[in-house]
Amino acid sequence: MQLSRRFLPPMSLLCAFEASARHQSFTAAAAELHLTQSAVSRQIRALEERLGTELFVRERQTVRLSPAGQAYAQEIRAALVRISNATLGFRTNPQGGSLNLAILPTFGTRWLAPRLPQFFSAHPGITINLTTRLSQFDFQLEAVDAAIHFGLPHWPGAELEFLMSETVVPACSAELAAQHRFAEPRNLLRAPLLHLASRPDAWQRWFASQGCQASDMQGMLFDQFATAAQAAIAGVGVALLPKFLIARELQTGDLVQALPQLPEVESAERYYLAWPSSRSAYPPLQAFQRWLKQAAQEFAPSSAA
């Protein structure tokens, strides 16, 4: 889509507005931009004339954003952050491009990070900048090109590419397993159950899949897999964890499956790559999408093992 330049105010006006909106003060914005207060005031007035509405409510010696100004400030700030990041990415990697990727912490450290050298080997001109996000966000308000999403195939304003499924297993320390001698699902209720805030009903669904009614499932609550896994290793309780994310601990014996004789349960949710439609044609994203899909397909057989 061709840009209509008549809707593009000068950058100086936008920078003056963004600073004034952030500080809620023309004087503070002037100090940041190394301008006079009157110069900033004139730039804000010029921008308001272009837009045909007031962005600030002026009251005596103070200013505050109007409702329209608040909405406009969010959009302009996100756009300026994206321009800044694009410029920084170009300066650090002028021969390629950069991809700002939001990751889930444990998935990013345990599965994605060890495979990134393969991507960089195939795409030496592309830089990937990682940031952590635990839940969905508005791509329009974040300087992020794509995100790893676990859940149902739904993210407002985003496109999704299926990556992989997962199986979950009740895991605990060998000492805890020996102490309780778990023989069937209901036996797990003898020990504390460790819960994940992002999957509040995971244990309930697991017990239901085993044909076991369980109402009293009290226990500690964790916001990340890594912390829950460490608590399970320490013998605090039994955690319901994705098997492929704790493969190392199962191999070393730091964790054991509490009921290894039971069939593993596949989670109802899946892993996806999510991105805003506006970034679909972005070359670094296209390259990463192709590589990630292939990497996930190659891993799929072992992830269910």
N, C-alpha and C positions, 0 to 999 in steps of 0.2 A: 504494500500500500504506500503510495507516494505521500510524503509529508506535505501538509498545507502550511507554508511558512507564516501565513497571516495569523495562525493560532500559536505561534512560537514566540513568546515574549523574549526580549533580550536577556541573556544569562545574568547580567548585572542586576536586573530587576528581581529575578527569581532568587538570587543569592541574598539580596537585601530582605526580601520577604521571608525566606526560610529562617534566616538569623533572627529577624524581628519576631516571628511566630514562636520560635524556640525560647527566646528570652522574654517574650511578652513586653518588650521594651525597645524603642528606637535607639535610645542612648546606648544600651548594652550592645545592640547589633552594630552600631556605628563604631564602638570601641573594637569589636571583633574584626570588623572589615576595614579598619583604619580609615574611616570616613568621618565626616561631621554628622551630627544628629540631623541637621537640616537636609543634608544630602540624602540620607536614608529616607527621611520623611518624603522628600520629593520623588524618590524612586518608588516608594510604596504608593503614592498618589498616582504616579504615571501608570503603574500596574493596575490599579483600581479603575482608572479611566479606560484602559484596554479591555478590562473584563466587564465593565459596565455595572459594577457593584462595589460596595465597601467591604474590605477584608478585615478591617479593624473597627472597633467601637472606640472612639476617642472621648475620654472623660477627664476634663481638667488636664492634669499633668501625666495621666496614665493612659495606656492603650490595652485593649484585650481583643482577642480574635472574635469576629462575628461567627455565627453558625456556619455560614458559607465559607468563611476564612479557615475555620477548623478543618473542614473537609478538603479544601484546596491545599492546605498545608501538608496534610498526610500524603497526598498524591505527589506534590512537588518534592517533598523530602525523599520519598522513595525513588523518584526519578533521578534526583541529584546524587543519591547514594549509589545508584546503579551506574551513573556516568563516572563517578569517582572510582568505583571498583573496576570498571572496564578500563579506565585509563591506567590505574595501577597495574592491573593484570597485563596490559599491553606493554608497559614499561619494563616489567619483570620478565616478560616472555614475548618479545616482538615478533618472533618467527612462528608463533602458534596461536594459542588462545587459552583462556582459563575457564574453568567450570566451578561454580560455587555450589557445592553439594551438601545438603542437610542429611545427616545420618542418625540412625538409632545407635546409641552408645555401644552396646555389646555386639550387635550385628556388625557395626563398623570396625571394631577392634579385632573381633574374633574371625569374621569371615571376609570382609571386604579388604581391610588393610593388607593382609598377607598376599592378596592377589593383585594389588595395585601395581607392583613392579611389572607384571605381565602387560598391563595396559600401557604403562609408560614406555615399555620396550617397543610396543607396536605403534605408539603415538608419541614420539619424543618431543613434539612441539607443544603438547597440551599440558597445562598445569591444573591440578585439582585442589581446590581449597575446601577443607572440611569444617563443618560446624554441626553442633549437636542440637537436635530437636526431638522431644519426646512425644509430641502430638502434632496434629495438623495445624497449619497456619495459613494466612492469606498471602499467596505469592505476590500480590500487588503491593504489599506493605513490607516485604522482606527482600533483601538483595541476594536472593537464592535462585539458581537456575533449575534445580531439580532436588528431589528428596527421596529417601528410602522410606516407604510406607508399609507398615504392617497392620492389616485389618481387612475390612471388606473393600471391594473395588469401588470405593466412593470417596471423592475428594472434590468439593465444590470448586469450580473454576480451574480444574486440572485434568490432564490426560494421564492415563495409567497404563503401564506395561507390566504384565504378570511376570514375576521372576521365579518363585518357588514356593512350595508348601513346606510344612515342618511337622514332625512328630514330637510329642512331649512325653516325658517319663517322670515319675516320682523318684527323686534322687535325694540321698542323704549320706552321712558318713558311714563307714563300715561298722564303727563302734555302735552307732545308733541302731543300725539294722540288726546287729547281733543282740543288742539289749532287748529290742521289742519282738524280734523273730516274726516279722510280717509274713503272713501266709495267704491272706486274701485282702481285697480292697478295704473292707471295714476295719481291718487291723490298723490301718494308717491313722485312724482317729485316736489311737492310744498316744501318739506323739504329736507335738505341736506342728501345725501346718503353716508353712511360710507362703504368704500371699504377695502378688504383684499388683501394684496400684493400677497399672495399665490393663490388667486382665482380672478384674475383681471377681468374675464368676467362673474362672478357669477350673478351680477345684470342684465346684458344683457340677460343671459339665463333665469333668473327668469321672466323677463318681457315678453320674447318670449313665455314661457310656459303659460302665462296668456293671450296670444293673443294680447299683447300690444306692439306697436312699441315705443321705447324710445331711443332717440339719445343723449339728453343732460343729462348726469348722473354724473355731477361733484360733488366732495365731498372730504372729507379727506381720506387719505390712511393709513392703519395700517398694521403692520407686524404680529400681533398676535390677536387671538380671544378675549383674556382676555381684552386687551386694547380697542378694538372696543366695547366690551360689556360695559365696564365702561363708555366710551364716550356716548353710547346710554342711559345708566342709567342717566347720567348727563344732558340729553336733547340736546346733540350736533346734533343728527340726527337719521336716521333709519339705522340699521345694519341688514344684511342678515346673520342669524346665525343658526347653527345646533341646533335643538330644544332640543336634549338630553343634550347638553352642557350648556344650560341656564335654565334647569328645575327648579333649585333653585330660580333663579331670577323671573321666571314666577309665581312660587308658592307664593313668598313673595310680588309680585306686583312691585318689582323694575323695571321690564320690563313687557311690555304687547305686545301681537301680534297686529301689526298695522292694519291688516285685518283678524281678526279671522274667518270670515265667508268663506274665500277662502280655497280650499283644499291645503294641504301642498305639497310641491314640493320635490321629492326625488332627491338628487344630482346624477350627472352622475358618480362621483368618488365613491370609496369605501375605507374602512379601511382594511389593510392587515398586516400580520406579514411577514417581509422579513428577510432572512438570507442567508449567502453565502453557497454554496454547500459543502464547506470544513468543515462546522460545523454541517451538518445534523445529524451526529451520536453522537453529543456531548450530554451526558445525561441530564445536566441541561436545555439545550435548548429543548430537546424532552419533558421533564416534563412540562416546561413552555408552550410549543406549545399546548400540549393536554389540559392543564388547561385553557389557554386563549381562545381556540376555544370553549370549553364548556361554559365558562363564557359569551362569545359573543352570543352564541346560546340562552342561557337562557335570555339574555337581549333583544334580537332582537324584540320580540313582543312589549315591552314598548318603544323601541327606535323609532318606527314608530307611536306611539300613539300621 
